[in-house]
C-alpha cells in the first residue's frame, strides 16, 4: 500500500459511501448538507458539512521582499485579522481570473507575474472549501474598488515580520499562516516558485 494513494477507490477500508443526501440549510453564500453514509464496517451515520464554492489567496510580493497585506474585521470571531488578499471564486470562474480580480478590487494593485503555488483545504472535517494560493509579482499600484459591504485596510510588511506575527500568535488566519511559510521557503530559494 502506498500512503499517498488517497482516493476512496484505493482505500475502500477507509471510505465512507453516501447513501442519502438532503440540504439542511440553503443560504445566499453557504449551504449545509446532511448526508447519510455507510462506514467501512457497514454502519450508517450522519455527516453534516458546509458546501463552499472555493476561494483564492494572493501572496503579493514586492521586489524588496515586502508583502502587501490587509487588516479586516471578521464577524464570526468579532475581531480584526491580518491577512493576505483573498476572495470567493464566482460560479464557473477560473481561479487565476478570480485572483487577479480580487487583488485589483481589494488593493488596487495589478501584477504582471502570477504563479500557482498550491491548493489547501482549510476545514476538512466540516466543509468542502478549497483555497488556491497564488504568488503575485511585478506589482503596480492602482485604485481599489471594494465591494459595497467590504471594509479593509492595506499595508506592507517584510516577510520576516509576518513570520514573527505568525510565531507570536498575532496572525492566526490559516491561509495567511500557510502563505507566510510558502514565502519564507521561496525567498530562501528552498522551494522554487
C-alpha positions as CSV (number, residue, x, y, z in Angstrom):
1,X,0.0,0.0,0.0
2,X,1.2,3.5,-0.9
3,X,0.4,6.0,1.8
4,X,0.0,8.6,-1.0
5,X,-2.9,6.7,-2.6
6,X,-5.7,9.0,-1.5
7,X,-8.8,8.2,-3.5
8,X,-11.7,6.2,-2.0
9,X,-11.2,3.5,-4.7
10,X,-7.7,3.0,-3.5
11,X,-8.8,3.0,0.2
12,X,-12.1,1.0,0.5
13,X,-11.1,0.1,4.1
14,X,-11.4,3.9,4.9
15,X,-14.1,5.1,2.5
16,X,-17.5,6.4,3.6
17,X,-20.1,5.9,0.9
18,X,-23.1,8.4,0.5
19,X,-26.4,6.6,0.8
20,X,-28.7,9.7,1.1
21,X,-28.4,13.4,1.0
22,X,-30.5,16.4,1.9
23,X,-30.0,20.1,2.1
24,X,-30.2,21.1,5.8
25,X,-29.7,24.9,5.1
26,X,-29.7,27.0,1.9
27,X,-28.1,30.4,2.4
28,X,-27.1,33.0,-0.2
29,X,-23.4,32.0,0.0
30,X,-23.1,28.8,2.1
31,X,-25.2,25.6,2.1
32,X,-25.2,22.9,4.7
33,X,-25.7,19.3,3.6
34,X,-26.8,16.4,5.8
35,X,-25.8,13.1,4.3
36,X,-26.3,9.5,5.5
37,X,-23.2,7.5,4.8
38,X,-22.2,3.9,5.1
39,X,-19.0,3.4,7.1
40,X,-16.4,0.7,6.1
41,X,-17.9,-1.6,8.8
42,X,-21.4,-1.3,7.3
43,X,-22.9,1.0,9.9
44,X,-24.9,4.1,8.8
45,X,-24.1,7.5,10.3
46,X,-24.9,11.2,9.5
47,X,-22.4,13.7,8.2
48,X,-23.2,17.4,8.1
49,X,-20.9,19.7,6.2
50,X,-20.8,23.1,4.6
51,X,-20.7,23.5,0.8
52,X,-18.4,26.3,-0.2
53,X,-17.6,27.5,-3.8
54,X,-13.9,27.8,-3.2
55,X,-11.6,30.8,-2.9
56,X,-8.2,32.2,-3.8
57,X,-5.4,33.6,-1.8
58,X,-2.9,36.1,-3.2
59,X,0.7,36.5,-1.9
60,X,1.6,39.9,-3.4
61,X,5.4,40.1,-3.2
62,X,7.3,43.3,-3.9
63,X,10.9,43.3,-5.3
64,X,12.3,44.5,-1.9
65,X,10.9,41.3,-0.1
66,X,7.9,43.0,1.5
67,X,4.4,41.8,1.0
68,X,1.1,43.5,0.7
69,X,-1.4,42.6,3.4
70,X,-4.8,43.5,4.7
71,X,-6.4,44.3,8.1
72,X,-10.1,43.2,8.0
73,X,-12.8,42.7,10.6
74,X,-14.2,39.1,10.6
75,X,-17.6,38.9,12.1
76,X,-17.7,35.3,13.3
77,X,-14.7,35.9,15.6
78,X,-15.5,39.6,16.4
79,X,-12.0,40.8,15.7
80,X,-9.7,42.3,13.1
81,X,-7.4,39.9,11.4
82,X,-4.1,40.4,9.5
83,X,-4.5,38.5,6.2
84,X,-3.3,38.2,2.6
85,X,-5.8,39.3,0.0
86,X,-8.3,36.6,-0.8
87,X,-11.8,36.1,-2.2
88,X,-14.5,33.7,-3.2
89,X,-14.5,32.1,-6.7
90,X,-17.6,33.0,-8.6
91,X,-19.6,30.2,-10.4
92,X,-17.7,28.9,-13.5
93,X,-14.8,31.4,-12.8
94,X,-11.2,30.3,-13.3
95,X,-9.2,30.6,-10.1
96,X,-6.5,32.7,-11.7
97,X,-9.0,35.1,-13.1
98,X,-10.5,35.3,-9.6
99,X,-7.1,36.0,-8.0
100,X,-6.4,38.9,-10.5
101,X,-9.9,40.3,-9.9
102,X,-9.7,40.1,-6.1
103,X,-6.2,41.7,-5.9
104,X,-7.4,44.6,-8.0
105,X,-10.7,45.0,-6.2
106,X,-9.3,44.8,-2.7
107,X,-6.0,46.5,-3.0
108,X,-5.9,48.4,-6.3
109,X,-2.8,46.5,-7.3
110,X,-2.2,44.5,-10.5
111,X,0.6,42.0,-11.1
112,X,2.5,41.1,-14.2
113,X,3.8,37.7,-12.9
114,X,1.4,35.1,-11.5
115,X,2.3,31.7,-10.3
116,X,0.0,29.0,-8.8
117,X,1.6,27.6,-5.7
118,X,-0.8,25.0,-4.2
119,X,-4.4,24.2,-3.1
120,X,-5.2,23.9,0.6
121,X,-8.3,22.6,2.3
122,X,-8.8,24.7,5.5
123,X,-11.6,22.9,7.2
124,X,-11.7,19.2,6.1
125,X,-13.8,18.0,9.0
126,X,-16.8,20.1,8.2
127,X,-16.5,21.9,4.9
128,X,-15.5,21.2,1.3
129,X,-13.9,24.6,0.9
130,X,-10.6,24.8,-1.0
131,X,-8.3,27.7,-1.5
132,X,-5.9,28.1,-4.4
133,X,-2.8,30.1,-3.4
134,X,-1.0,32.3,-6.0
135,X,2.2,34.3,-5.8
136,X,1.9,37.7,-7.5
137,X,4.9,39.7,-8.5
138,X,5.5,42.7,-10.7
139,X,3.1,44.7,-8.7
140,X,1.7,48.0,-9.9
141,X,-0.4,50.3,-7.7
142,X,-3.9,51.4,-8.7
143,X,-7.2,52.3,-7.2
144,X,-9.1,49.7,-5.1
145,X,-12.8,49.0,-5.9
146,X,-14.1,47.3,-2.7
147,X,-17.5,45.6,-2.7
148,X,-20.2,47.7,-1.1
149,X,-20.2,45.5,2.1
150,X,-16.4,45.3,2.3
151,X,-14.1,47.4,4.6
152,X,-10.4,46.7,4.9
153,X,-7.1,48.5,5.1
154,X,-3.9,47.5,3.2
155,X,-0.3,47.8,4.4
156,X,3.1,46.4,3.6
157,X,5.4,44.4,5.8
158,X,8.6,42.4,5.5
159,X,8.1,38.6,5.3
160,X,10.3,38.3,8.3
161,X,7.9,40.4,10.3
162,X,4.9,38.4,9.0
163,X,6.6,35.2,10.2
164,X,7.2,36.8,13.6
165,X,3.5,37.7,13.8
166,X,2.6,34.0,13.0
167,X,5.0,32.8,15.7
168,X,3.7,35.2,18.3
169,X,0.0,34.5,17.5
170,X,-0.8,37.9,16.0
171,X,-1.6,36.1,12.8
172,X,-3.9,33.1,13.2
173,X,-5.7,33.0,9.9
174,X,-4.7,29.7,8.3
175,X,-4.5,30.9,4.7
176,X,-2.1,33.6,5.8
177,X,0.0,31.3,8.0
178,X,0.4,28.9,5.1
179,X,1.1,31.7,2.7
180,X,3.8,33.1,5.0
181,X,5.5,29.7,5.2
182,X,5.5,29.5,1.4
183,X,7.0,32.9,1.1
184,X,9.8,32.0,3.6
185,X,10.7,29.0,1.5
186,X,10.6,30.9,-1.8
187,X,12.7,33.8,-0.5
188,X,15.3,31.3,0.9
189,X,15.2,29.6,-2.5
190,X,14.4,26.3,-0.7
191,X,11.2,25.9,-2.8
192,X,11.2,27.2,-6.4
193,X,8.2,29.2,-7.3
